Amino acid sequence: SLYTGVDATSVTEAQTSYKWSFASKRSRADDDALRAVRQEVGAATDGRESATNSAPGSSRVRGPTLPSSADLVYARELERENDDRDRGLKRKRDRADAKDRVEDMVGPKEVGREGMLEKKRAKRESDRAFRDKADEGLEADESVLIGSGDSFKDQIARRDAARKRHEAAREEKISASRERTQALRDREDKTMAMFQALAKQRYG
């Protein structure tokens, strides 16, 4: 328009220095009202905002802020706790899977009284199998076991001689043990007698 770019508030500065007599009698309130009207006219004329709308202290649009160091530490700790929990759950699942595989191969484990009875039955069967195997290994002809004629008598004599030697050795061990025991007792008696004599000399 014709007044584009012209600030209405600066019109008074371009006017003549001559002032009408009625203008000098205006109050401050009149001046403020006139200034406000001029600002509105300027805003309507060239689309500029009035000074009242652009006053300092108006709020500014703020964007997102960066996380603080405390937020980062908390996030790392939370992630670590989640990882530990996931590992613990994975170990439990692995153990459960391993147990299931073992039970699939050997059957479930018996518990309580039934389990004890099952163990006893298994042990009896194992002992019976061992005895049967030992009996099969000792099968031999009767003549080999008891001998015949002089051979059998010689075996009996050797057995008796071995038994006597064993008994003699055992008697020697017993006798030696008795002698050591008696020697220890004699030594203790002598030591006690010496202590008693010393006590009698010192304390009367």
FENHUNOR-V740552 format. One record per residue. N is the residue number from 0. PHI is phi in radians with two decimals (NA if undefined). Layout:
# FENHUNOR-V740552
n:N phi:PHI
n:N phi:PHI
This chain:
# FENHUNOR-V740552
n:0 phi:NA
n:1 phi:-1.18
n:2 phi:-1.77
n:3 phi:-1.13
n:4 phi:1.50
n:5 phi:-1.73
n:6 phi:-1.46
n:7 phi:-1.15
n:8 phi:-1.30
n:9 phi:-1.75
n:10 phi:-1.16
n:11 phi:-1.14
n:12 phi:-1.23
n:13 phi:-1.53
n:14 phi:-1.32
n:15 phi:-1.22
n:16 phi:-1.28
n:17 phi:-1.33
n:18 phi:-2.16
n:19 phi:-1.22
n:20 phi:-1.13
n:21 phi:-1.25
n:22 phi:-1.23
n:23 phi:-1.29
n:24 phi:-1.68
n:25 phi:-1.23
n:26 phi:-1.50
n:27 phi:-1.16
n:28 phi:-1.12
n:29 phi:-1.13
n:30 phi:-1.10
n:31 phi:-1.11
n:32 phi:-1.15
n:33 phi:-1.13
n:34 phi:-1.15
n:35 phi:-1.12
n:36 phi:-1.12
n:37 phi:-1.11
n:38 phi:-1.13
n:39 phi:-1.15
n:40 phi:-1.13
n:41 phi:-1.13
n:42 phi:-1.15
n:43 phi:-1.28
n:44 phi:-1.40
n:45 phi:-1.96
n:46 phi:1.29
n:47 phi:-1.51
n:48 phi:-1.35
n:49 phi:-1.24
n:50 phi:-1.16
n:51 phi:-1.21
n:52 phi:-1.45
n:53 phi:-1.90
n:54 phi:-1.17
n:55 phi:-1.14
n:56 phi:1.70
n:57 phi:-1.15
n:58 phi:-1.22
n:59 phi:-1.85
n:60 phi:-1.31
n:61 phi:-1.89
n:62 phi:-1.52
n:63 phi:-1.17
n:64 phi:-1.67
n:65 phi:-1.32
n:66 phi:-1.16
n:67 phi:-1.37
n:68 phi:-1.12
n:69 phi:-1.12
n:70 phi:-1.12
n:71 phi:-1.15
n:72 phi:-1.11
n:73 phi:-1.10
n:74 phi:-1.13
n:75 phi:-1.15
n:76 phi:-1.09
n:77 phi:-1.12
n:78 phi:-1.15
n:79 phi:-1.13
n:80 phi:-1.08
n:81 phi:-1.12
n:82 phi:-1.13
n:83 phi:-1.09
n:84 phi:-1.13
n:85 phi:-1.14
n:86 phi:-1.13
n:87 phi:-1.07
n:88 phi:-1.13
n:89 phi:-1.16
n:90 phi:-1.10
n:91 phi:-1.09
n:92 phi:-1.13
n:93 phi:-1.12
n:94 phi:-1.11
n:95 phi:-1.12
n:96 phi:-1.14
n:97 phi:-1.11
n:98 phi:-1.10
n:99 phi:-1.11
n:100 phi:-1.14
n:101 phi:-1.12
n:102 phi:-1.15
n:103 phi:-1.15
n:104 phi:-1.44
n:105 phi:-1.93
n:106 phi:1.61
n:107 phi:-1.18
n:108 phi:-1.34
n:109 phi:-1.30
n:110 phi:-2.21
n:111 phi:1.22
n:112 phi:-1.13
n:113 phi:-1.09
n:114 phi:-1.13
n:115 phi:-1.12
n:116 phi:-1.11
n:117 phi:-1.13
n:118 phi:-1.12
n:119 phi:-1.11
n:120 phi:-1.09
n:121 phi:-1.12
n:122 phi:-1.18
n:123 phi:-1.09
n:124 phi:-1.12
n:125 phi:-1.15
n:126 phi:-1.14
n:127 phi:-1.14
n:128 phi:-1.14
n:129 phi:-1.15
n:130 phi:-1.14
n:131 phi:-1.08
n:132 phi:-1.16
n:133 phi:-1.16
n:134 phi:-1.12
n:135 phi:-1.15
n:136 phi:-1.29
n:137 phi:-1.70
n:138 phi:-1.12
n:139 phi:-2.73
n:140 phi:-1.23
n:141 phi:-1.09
n:142 phi:-1.15
n:143 phi:-1.27
n:144 phi:-1.25
n:145 phi:-1.83
n:146 phi:1.33
n:147 phi:-2.57
n:148 phi:1.13
n:149 phi:-1.11
n:150 phi:-1.05
n:151 phi:-1.17
n:152 phi:-1.11
n:153 phi:-1.08
n:154 phi:-1.12
n:155 phi:-1.11
n:156 phi:-1.13
n:157 phi:-1.12
n:158 phi:-1.16
n:159 phi:-1.13
n:160 phi:-1.13
n:161 phi:-1.12
n:162 phi:-1.15
n:163 phi:-1.13
n:164 phi:-1.09
n:165 phi:-1.14
n:166 phi:-1.15
n:167 phi:-1.13
n:168 phi:-1.12
n:169 phi:-1.17
n:170 phi:-1.11
n:171 phi:-1.09
n:172 phi:-1.12
n:173 phi:-1.13
n:174 phi:-1.11
n:175 phi:-1.12
n:176 phi:-1.15
n:177 phi:-1.12
n:178 phi:-1.10
n:179 phi:-1.13
n:180 phi:-1.13
n:181 phi:-1.13
n:182 phi:-1.10
n:183 phi:-1.12
n:184 phi:-1.11
n:185 phi:-1.06
n:186 phi:-1.13
n:187 phi:-1.13
n:188 phi:-1.11
n:189 phi:-1.14
n:190 phi:-1.11
n:191 phi:-1.14
n:192 phi:-1.11
n:193 phi:-1.12
n:194 phi:-1.11
n:195 phi:-1.12
n:196 phi:-1.14
n:197 phi:-1.10
n:198 phi:-1.12
n:199 phi:-1.17
n:200 phi:-1.16
n:201 phi:-1.41
n:202 phi:-1.87
n:203 phi:1.40
